[in-house]
Amino acid sequence: MDILPHNQDAGALHRELQRQLLSGELGPSEYAAAFLQIEAAYFVRPISENDDGRLATAVLGGRNLCSACWIAARGAS
């Protein structure tokens, strides 16, 4: 079982990008490109494979599960 990571590091990366933009280290187009790369890398939200539409928070037996499904699956084992 793996707990899926939270995206806390993305916020730090966005703050650093903003700092670089405001200091002139990056131009607007470079900032926009880097911003989109961070979004693509960190903000993928897997959905529970039980078709309940909830965000997955763990992987159990190779399946992405939301918290409720994960608790139910653990109770069934």
C-alpha angles and dihedrals in degrees: 000000000000127000109222112240122251116238097242094128091061091066091055091049091051091050090051091050090051090050090052092048094049092047092050095246089120130036122224094262092048090048092050092049093049091046091055091048091054091047091051094047101043109025102061104127113198115212124225111267091224090083093242093123094236125134114262115242101174143024115228121176090350093304126115108234135182118233094264093049091045092053091047092049092048091050091052093055 
